Amino acid sequence: MAGLLCERTTRQSDGIGNRSMGELDGKVAIVTGAGRGLGRVEALDLARHGARVVVSDLGVSADGQGRDESAGQSVVDEIKAMGGEAVAHFGDVADWNDSKAMVQAALEHFGDLNILVCNAGFCRDRMIFGMSEEEFDSVIRVHLKGHFCGIRHASEYWRNKGKAEGQVYGRIISTSSEAAIFASTGQPNYAAAKAGIIAVTNSAAQGLAKYGVTGNTFMPRARTAMTMVGQTAAMFEKPEEGFDQFAPEHVTPLVSYLASPAAANISGNVFVVWGKEIAVLSYPKRDVELQVDEAWDFEAVRTKVGGYFEGKRPIADSFIVPGPG
């Protein structure tokens, strides 16, 4: 359905599209990190489907340096040019007060909040034995705390409204990465943050379910400022011809669908999306159950656990990273 909607409402010739009647008419969305890359195309696609959008972007580089408000404002201008409604917010998503002001901006400008797409982040890659405290803390802060702050303030609004009205329309859509699964070797900070995002999102989804709020996480494989640096740059390079499998636009139909009324029964899930593929991940489950007749002791563990792993390759040696997201 999302693909058909995108095809129907998007003007393919210029890649920007025009605003038309859509699944999200009357809804209000916040998209963080919306000035460039994935956040930008997500904000534009939500607007194409009718959402009024708060474009949140601090304008930092791929490694979190600098500040440029022109990128976020440019996306606002693009949305308005297609006939949509948007405002910019230039706060720090991981700052408690800035994040609260971001939610308040949606309420002040558009009178409601229905959709929160958390996307802001940057990378500071290094092997674990060379990573500084600041490199770890800063990445955990922008990704994990940045998701938490936005979800926390949005959830307070939805809970209060839900208690007063019974049900609300709320969608939490979080951006993780396959680094959370494969524990990318040079990204102990990023991998940890992206794993934490899944837990925060699903915890919120459970806590807010009775009010009508859903929460889902997606793992994109896309060409962004973060993937176009270092050893992954060649993998994500745009091809000279043929299908561009890592174009960020391939991610947006899933995001817009999860934001729509059609996805009301989808919550607590993790998706991988890229090119022509969407994968739905299953949750971790027990591989084997080992038991003893009496209490565990060292020799019993050696026999049972050691016996189970005998001849097996260490799982850390078998991680295969199919490409970062």
LOLOKOL-951264 format. One line per 2 residues: number of its first residue (from 1); for each residue x, y, z negated of C-alpha. Coordinates in nm, 3 decimals. Layout:
NUM = X/Y/Z  ...
// end
This chain:
1 = 0.000/0.000/0.000  0.277/0.246/-0.092
3 = 0.449/0.193/0.241  0.126/0.261/0.428
5 = 0.063/0.574/0.226  0.413/0.700/0.296
7 = 0.370/0.635/0.666  0.035/0.811/0.670
9 = 0.137/1.122/0.478  0.495/1.175/0.594
11 = 0.608/1.359/0.904  0.885/1.127/1.018
13 = 1.047/1.370/1.260  1.208/1.592/0.996
15 = 1.233/1.358/0.696  1.058/1.609/0.469
17 = 0.689/1.559/0.537  0.372/1.755/0.481
19 = 0.143/1.763/0.181  -0.189/1.586/0.236
21 = -0.465/1.424/0.034  -0.314/1.135/-0.156
23 = -0.325/0.886/-0.441  -0.181/1.137/-0.687
25 = -0.406/1.437/-0.627  -0.460/1.621/-0.953
27 = -0.173/1.446/-1.130  0.124/1.626/-1.287
29 = 0.474/1.478/-1.267  0.814/1.556/-1.414
31 = 1.119/1.428/-1.227  1.457/1.469/-1.396
33 = 1.773/1.498/-1.192  1.549/1.614/-0.909
35 = 1.783/1.860/-0.742  1.970/1.605/-0.535
37 = 1.984/1.241/-0.433  1.723/1.002/-0.564
39 = 1.554/1.259/-0.784  1.503/1.493/-0.492
41 = 1.340/1.237/-0.263  1.129/1.107/-0.552
43 = 0.999/1.456/-0.629  0.921/1.520/-0.263
45 = 0.738/1.191/-0.222  0.530/1.240/-0.534
47 = 0.435/1.583/-0.401  0.339/1.434/-0.062
49 = 0.097/1.208/-0.244  -0.060/1.503/-0.421
51 = 0.126/1.540/-0.750  0.219/1.877/-0.890
53 = 0.585/1.851/-0.986  0.819/1.990/-1.248
55 = 1.160/1.969/-1.082  1.409/1.926/-1.368
57 = 1.775/1.958/-1.282  2.080/2.100/-1.458
59 = 2.277/2.104/-1.134  2.587/1.918/-1.253
61 = 2.826/1.721/-1.033  2.849/1.341/-1.010
63 = 3.081/1.340/-1.315  2.874/1.588/-1.515
65 = 3.075/1.902/-1.448  2.953/2.252/-1.361
67 = 2.602/2.387/-1.329  2.405/2.498/-1.025
69 = 2.038/2.594/-1.043  2.007/2.642/-0.667
71 = 1.962/2.269/-0.601  1.654/2.237/-0.820
73 = 1.504/2.557/-0.687  1.560/2.436/-0.332
75 = 1.346/2.127/-0.400  1.072/2.347/-0.544
77 = 1.084/2.551/-0.225  1.062/2.236/-0.012
79 = 0.754/2.117/-0.199  0.586/2.455/-0.165
81 = 0.672/2.463/0.205  0.476/2.141/0.256
83 = 0.178/2.291/0.074  0.241/2.141/-0.268
85 = 0.286/2.288/-0.614  0.611/2.279/-0.810
87 = 0.813/2.464/-1.070  1.177/2.430/-1.170
89 = 1.318/2.350/-1.511  1.690/2.386/-1.570
91 = 1.733/2.238/-1.918  1.954/1.956/-2.044
93 = 1.746/1.634/-2.053  1.950/1.500/-2.345
95 = 1.897/1.813/-2.555  1.601/1.769/-2.791
97 = 1.467/2.123/-2.750  1.535/2.149/-2.376
99 = 1.356/1.820/-2.317  1.062/1.933/-2.525
101 = 1.050/2.257/-2.326  1.049/2.051/-2.005
103 = 0.730/1.873/-2.113  0.585/2.203/-2.227
105 = 0.659/2.352/-1.885  0.430/2.092/-1.726
107 = 0.153/2.173/-1.972  0.189/2.550/-1.936
109 = 0.206/2.556/-1.556  -0.028/2.269/-1.468
111 = -0.229/2.196/-1.783  -0.137/1.828/-1.817
113 = 0.133/1.565/-1.783  0.072/1.226/-1.621
115 = 0.400/1.100/-1.477  0.755/1.108/-1.611
117 = 1.031/0.990/-1.378  1.366/0.986/-1.560
119 = 1.655/0.996/-1.319  1.922/1.241/-1.445
121 = 2.271/1.110/-1.508  2.636/1.100/-1.413
123 = 2.929/0.857/-1.427  3.269/0.870/-1.592
125 = 3.415/0.533/-1.502  3.714/0.374/-1.670
127 = 3.821/0.032/-1.794  3.727/-0.036/-2.157
129 = 4.088/-0.025/-2.277  4.141/0.319/-2.124
131 = 3.805/0.484/-2.193  3.801/0.782/-2.426
133 = 3.539/0.844/-2.692  3.414/1.146/-2.498
135 = 3.380/0.946/-2.176  3.169/0.690/-2.359
137 = 2.959/0.935/-2.558  2.884/1.169/-2.267
139 = 2.751/0.895/-2.039  2.545/0.732/-2.314
141 = 2.409/1.076/-2.397  2.294/1.183/-2.050
143 = 2.148/0.846/-1.947  2.018/0.682/-2.263
145 = 1.945/0.981/-2.484  1.827/1.172/-2.177
147 = 1.565/0.903/-2.114  1.476/0.882/-2.482
149 = 1.418/1.255/-2.526  1.188/1.288/-2.226
151 = 0.994/0.972/-2.311  0.970/1.073/-2.675
153 = 0.819/1.416/-2.610  0.590/1.292/-2.334
155 = 0.471/1.004/-2.552  0.383/1.240/-2.836
157 = 0.161/1.438/-2.599  -0.002/1.122/-2.461
159 = -0.060/0.974/-2.808  -0.222/1.290/-2.939
161 = -0.437/1.323/-2.631  -0.524/0.953/-2.639
163 = -0.632/0.970/-3.003  -0.861/1.259/-2.916
165 = -0.995/1.126/-2.585  -0.953/0.749/-2.609
167 = -0.753/0.696/-2.289  -0.504/0.902/-2.092
169 = -0.328/0.869/-1.757  0.041/0.820/-1.831
171 = 0.324/0.668/-1.629  0.683/0.629/-1.748
173 = 0.923/0.537/-1.467  1.286/0.495/-1.574
175 = 1.599/0.458/-1.367  1.839/0.183/-1.465
177 = 2.104/0.000/-1.263  2.218/-0.350/-1.189
179 = 2.520/-0.252/-1.395  2.297/-0.336/-1.691
181 = 2.278/-0.697/-1.571  2.628/-0.752/-1.439
183 = 2.810/-0.535/-1.696  3.022/-0.355/-1.436
185 = 3.387/-0.397/-1.527  3.487/-0.031/-1.504
187 = 3.161/0.104/-1.645  3.121/-0.010/-2.007
189 = 2.956/0.323/-2.089  2.722/0.330/-1.789
191 = 2.630/-0.039/-1.816  2.545/-0.002/-2.184
193 = 2.333/0.307/-2.122  2.143/0.145/-1.837
195 = 2.071/-0.166/-2.045  1.944/0.055/-2.327
197 = 1.710/0.237/-2.090  1.520/-0.086/-2.024
199 = 1.472/-0.142/-2.397  1.360/0.216/-2.465
201 = 1.115/0.210/-2.176  0.962/-0.124/-2.268
203 = 0.935/-0.029/-2.633  0.747/0.285/-2.532
205 = 0.530/0.086/-2.290  0.420/-0.146/-2.570
207 = 0.360/0.135/-2.816  0.153/0.341/-2.573
209 = -0.038/0.065/-2.394  -0.355/0.116/-2.595
211 = -0.373/0.477/-2.477  -0.352/0.383/-2.109
213 = 0.019/0.455/-2.055  0.246/0.222/-1.855
215 = 0.623/0.203/-1.851  0.845/0.043/-1.588
217 = 1.212/0.051/-1.493  1.368/0.031/-1.148
219 = 1.723/-0.034/-1.035  1.797/0.139/-0.705
221 = 2.071/0.058/-0.460  2.105/0.387/-0.279
223 = 2.351/0.637/-0.142  2.386/0.909/-0.406
225 = 2.657/1.136/-0.540  2.749/0.866/-0.793
227 = 2.780/0.582/-0.542  2.972/0.789/-0.287
229 = 3.284/0.816/-0.502  3.559/0.564/-0.568
231 = 3.551/0.202/-0.456  3.179/0.195/-0.373
233 = 3.189/0.482/-0.125  3.261/0.266/0.179
235 = 2.978/0.024/0.095  2.719/0.301/0.083
237 = 2.840/0.496/0.385  2.563/0.582/0.630
239 = 2.588/0.366/0.943  2.639/0.533/1.277
241 = 2.337/0.346/1.415  2.076/0.095/1.310
243 = 1.884/0.059/0.986  2.024/0.266/0.699
245 = 1.966/0.021/0.413  2.103/0.248/0.141
247 = 1.905/0.561/0.232  1.750/0.688/-0.093
249 = 1.415/0.733/0.083  1.365/0.354/0.069
251 = 1.330/0.378/-0.309  1.053/0.637/-0.320
253 = 0.752/0.424/-0.215  0.799/0.202/-0.521
255 = 0.828/0.502/-0.753  0.517/0.668/-0.609
257 = 0.325/0.341/-0.626  0.416/0.283/-0.992
259 = 0.300/0.641/-1.059  -0.037/0.577/-0.893
261 = -0.371/0.451/-1.029  -0.320/0.133/-0.825
263 = -0.039/0.026/-1.064  -0.243/0.055/-1.385
265 = -0.187/-0.314/-1.467  0.192/-0.308/-1.411
267 = 0.393/-0.232/-1.723  0.713/-0.353/-1.889
269 = 0.869/-0.468/-1.563  1.211/-0.421/-1.406
271 = 1.250/-0.386/-1.029  1.547/-0.378/-0.794
273 = 1.475/-0.177/-0.479  1.677/-0.104/-0.168
275 = 1.648/-0.115/0.209  1.364/-0.352/0.299
277 = 1.365/-0.539/-0.032  1.199/-0.511/-0.373
279 = 1.289/-0.772/-0.635  1.091/-0.820/-0.956
281 = 1.318/-0.942/-1.235  1.220/-1.198/-1.495
283 = 1.304/-1.148/-1.859  1.595/-1.330/-2.023
285 = 1.490/-1.666/-2.158  1.647/-1.944/-2.359
287 = 1.876/-2.162/-2.155  1.898/-2.446/-2.405
289 = 1.800/-2.522/-2.765  2.056/-2.699/-2.982
291 = 1.957/-2.851/-3.316  2.109/-3.056/-3.595
293 = 1.951/-3.278/-3.860  2.118/-3.092/-4.146
295 = 2.259/-2.741/-4.189  2.511/-2.615/-3.934
297 = 2.881/-2.648/-4.013  3.189/-2.589/-3.802
299 = 3.211/-2.946/-3.673  2.843/-2.955/-3.585
301 = 2.881/-2.631/-3.388  3.189/-2.772/-3.216
303 = 2.998/-3.084/-3.118  2.674/-2.922/-3.009
305 = 2.778/-2.583/-2.876  3.122/-2.687/-2.761
307 = 2.973/-2.991/-2.593  2.719/-2.781/-2.408
309 = 2.986/-2.549/-2.268  3.241/-2.820/-2.196
311 = 3.338/-2.805/-1.830  3.136/-2.491/-1.769
313 = 3.291/-2.178/-1.623  3.280/-1.878/-1.860
315 = 2.978/-1.671/-1.769  3.189/-1.353/-1.769
317 = 3.396/-1.504/-1.489  3.091/-1.572/-1.276
319 = 2.930/-1.228/-1.267  2.879/-1.124/-0.907
321 = 2.788/-0.763/-0.858  2.585/-0.726/-0.535
323 = 2.634/-0.350/-0.522  2.581/-0.074/-0.775
325 = 2.261/0.123/-0.805
// end
